Amino acid sequence: METEKTVQDGKITNEELGTLQRKLDEVKLRTKKGLPLPLVLNKLQQLIETSFKITPKPFDLSMLGDGWEELEGEKDKRSANLQEVDLLKVKFVSCLETGEALIKGEEKLCRLKESGDVLHGSALFMALWEDYQEKKENSLLEQLYQTGLIKGYLDFPGNVFRSPDGRRCVLYFARDSADGWRWLAFWLERGWRVGDLSVVSPAIVS
């Protein structure tokens, strides 16, 4: 039995096809009426042709300005030590429960920690930001958006930072239709809605 499918000049395994199908299902679930078949096929082609693997980069704390500090006890060291992240194998989660329209950031962070998932933080943020600065509309961040895997927001709960006035924050990206993507630090006392997704990976059970 053939275990690989050839795609153009490369090969994609059955396991990878399964991953693509799950991601495509996520795309369809995020639309009210599903997607027309031509659009589904186009998005699948985008997923196949794009390498979503990226190497995390050290975060430059000075980007936040003077007086900011990283809270070492809040760091998810599992994500900090990763050599590579495959964005087709991560999860983008809101943590909202049935009937909830809004969740405070601190409660969301608590639920994320209780899930046992690997919480991606500043290293993945930095890699995606540098990739976006270099490639813009061809960047991984924009590809995640165009294929419907994320909406116009993505945060990184694997690191928590304290501002000069004592506020606990996480890094996030937000997309403006005119100006593209920007980044900021979001105060954990504020509210997160259904489209405000965090990036995590399933924990590896040995």
Residue pairs with C-beta under 8 A, 6 or more apart in sequence:
3 13
3 14
4 11
4 12
4 13
4 14
5 11
5 12
5 13
5 14
5 17
6 12
7 48
7 49
8 49
12 20
12 48
16 88
19 88
19 89
20 44
20 47
20 48
20 88
23 47
23 88
23 147
23 149
24 40
24 43
24 44
24 47
26 92
26 148
26 149
27 35
27 40
27 43
27 147
27 148
27 149
28 34
28 35
28 40
30 148
30 151
31 148
35 43
43 147
43 148
46 143
46 146
46 147
47 88
47 147
50 140
50 143
52 86
52 87
52 88
52 140
52 143
52 144
53 84
53 85
53 86
53 87
54 84
54 85
54 87
54 124
54 127
54 128
54 131
54 140
55 83
55 84
55 85
55 127
56 79
56 80
56 82
56 83
56 84
56 85
56 123
56 124
56 126
56 127
57 123
57 126
57 127
57 130
58 123
58 126
59 121
59 122
59 123
59 125
59 126
59 159
60 126
61 68
61 69
61 70
64 161
64 163
64 185
65 164
66 164
67 163
67 164
68 161
68 162
68 163
68 164
68 185
69 161
69 162
70 122
70 159
70 160
70 161
71 159
71 160
71 161
71 162
71 168
74 159
74 160
75 121
75 158
75 159
75 160
76 118
76 119
76 120
76 121
76 157
76 158
76 159
78 118
78 119
78 203
79 118
79 119
79 120
79 121
79 123
79 124
79 158
79 201
80 121
80 123
80 158
80 159
82 118
82 123
85 120
85 124
85 127
85 201
87 140
87 144
87 149
89 201
90 120
90 199
90 200
90 201
91 117
91 199
91 200
91 201
91 202
92 149
92 150
92 154
92 197
92 198
92 199
93 112
93 117
93 197
93 198
93 200
94 103
94 192
94 193
94 194
94 195
94 196
94 197
94 198
95 103
95 108
95 111
95 112
95 192
95 198
96 102
96 103
96 193
96 194
101 193
101 194
102 191
102 192
102 193
103 111
103 191
103 192
104 188
104 189
104 190
104 191
104 192
105 170
105 186
105 187
105 188
105 189
105 190
105 191
105 192
106 168
106 188
106 189
108 157
108 192
108 198
109 157
109 160
109 170
109 188
112 119
112 157
112 198
112 200
113 119
115 200
116 203
117 200
117 201
117 202
117 203
118 158
118 200
118 201
118 202
118 203
119 156
119 157
119 158
119 198
119 200
120 156
120 157
120 158
120 199
120 200
120 201
121 156
121 157
121 158
121 159
121 171
122 156
122 158
122 159
122 171
123 158
124 156
124 158
124 199
125 156
125 171
125 173
125 183
128 139
128 140
128 141
128 173
129 141
129 173
129 183
131 139
131 140
131 141
132 139
132 140
132 141
132 142
132 180
132 181
135 142
136 142
136 180
141 154
141 173
141 181
142 180
142 181
144 150
144 154
145 151
145 152
145 175
150 197
151 195
151 197
152 174
152 175
152 176
152 195
153 172
153 173
153 174
153 175
153 195
153 196
153 197
154 172
154 173
154 197
154 198
154 199
155 170
155 171
155 172
155 173
155 186
155 196
155 197
155 198
155 199
156 170
156 171
156 172
156 198
156 199
157 170
157 198
157 200
159 170
159 171
160 168
160 169
160 170
160 188
161 168
161 169
161 170
161 171
161 185
162 168
162 169
163 169
163 185
163 187
167 187
167 188
167 189
168 187
168 188
168 189
169 185
169 186
169 187
169 188
170 185
170 186
170 188
171 183
171 184
171 185
171 186
172 183
172 184
172 185
172 186
173 181
173 182
173 183
174 181
174 182
174 183
174 184
175 181
175 182
176 182
